[in-house]
Every structure is written in C-alpha cells, then in structure tokens.
Amino acid sequence: MKKFDIRNIRVRQLSVDEIDDRMLLVNLYVTQAITIIIGLIWVLFQRSNPFLLLQFPNSLTFLWWGLGLAAAVIVVDLLISRWVPEEAADDGGINERIFQNRPVWHIAVISFVVAVCEEVLFRGAVQHSFGPYWTSIIFAAIHVRYLKHWIPTGLVFSISYGLGWIYIESGTLWAPILAHFLVDLIMGLIIRFRREQTEQ
C-alpha cells in the first residue's frame, strides 16, 4: 500500500476560467455557509442572541437607510465604470462568471444569501468586536479579488463602512442586509443584461 506523504501535495492558483460553472456555484454557497456559521458562533461567544440580531424591526425606517445607501453605491459604481478604465476596476472576471448566465431569480437568490451571510458575520459579529473602521478593513481584505487595484479596494472599504454606519444609525441588521442585497442584485442584473445586449 502506498504511503500518503503530505509533501507531495501541490497547491496552485486557478484562474476563474479554469473553474466550471457548477464548481463556481458550489464554492460560492459553501463559502457563504462557512461565513454564516462563523458569524453565528461569534455572536454566541459575544453572549448575544442570533434570533434578536435577525429580528425584523417594528418600524420601516430601516428601508430608507438601506435604499439610500444602495442608491448611492450604485450611482458611484456606475460613474466609476463610465470614467475609469476597465482594467483599473478588474476583479478577475468572477462577477461576470457568477452573474452573466444566471436567470434573474437565481441572481436574486445569490444576492440575498450573500447579503444575509456576510452581514451576520461582519456587521452582526465582527463590528461588535472591532467597530466599523477595522471591520471595513477586514471586509476589504477578504474580497481578495479586488486587492490588485486600489479603486475597487477603496470602494469595497467605503461600502463596508457605509453598511456599518447604517447598522448603527438604524439599529437593525436589516438595513445593511437590504443595502447589500440591492447592490449585489442590481450590479448582477447589469452584468446579466449587458451580456445579452453585446450578443445582439
């Protein structure tokens, strides 16, 4: 019987083009499952109640916070994509691969899953420990595909700080969840329908 030798394991970086669509989706959903599990465990270690964290607020004012931040982010992102060269905002093609061939319902599902999982971890748990500034640095750092260029890195940091700010101001996690969901949904739909237009 052949002995297993850990020194024979080789790790290499894959480009997004080398991953098939099924594996890309598996990676996305597994990553989000790990994210929310870490977030919920962290919340429990803080002696907080995850059910209270996700309790729907009595007032609908959180809608204005979420809608307002999402609108601001989308306007800034559209201005950047209009005036900044594409290579300066390149994420390695991951967003295009995730969204370009998806039906609208699946783009909405992905956007919702990512919004809930990431906001539970970053706003619900990490921000409680480190505050919005350091949380935003961590948030930008884990979006590693943007780190090659300072414009998307700065944008991700700013969005994260904005999400942390509206969480504090609104007093509910549903404000940053809504904003995060709308930004991902609208940008995903733009990628999806831009592809259709270029194919015509």
Sequence and secondary structure as in RCSB ss.txt:
>XXXX:A:sequence
MKKFDIRNIRVRQLSVDEIDDRMLLVNLYVTQAITIIIGLIWVLFQRSNPFLLLQFPNSLTFLWWGLGLAAAVIV
VDLLISRWVPEEAADDGGINERIFQNRPVWHIAVISFVVAVCEEVLFRGAVQHSFGPYWTSIIFAAIHVRYLKHW
IPTGLVFSISYGLGWIYIESGTLWAPILAHFLVDLIMGLIIRFRREQTEQ
>XXXX:A:secstr
     GGG       GGGS HHHHHHHHHHHHHHHHHHHHHHHHHTT  HHHHT   SSSTHHHHHHHHHHHHHH
HHHHHHHHS GGGG  TTHHHHHHTT  HHHHHHHHHHHHHHHHIIIIIIIHHHHHHHHHHHHHHHH GGGTTSH
HHHHHHHHHHHHHHHHHHHHSSTHHHHHHHHHHHHHHHHHHHHHHHHHH 
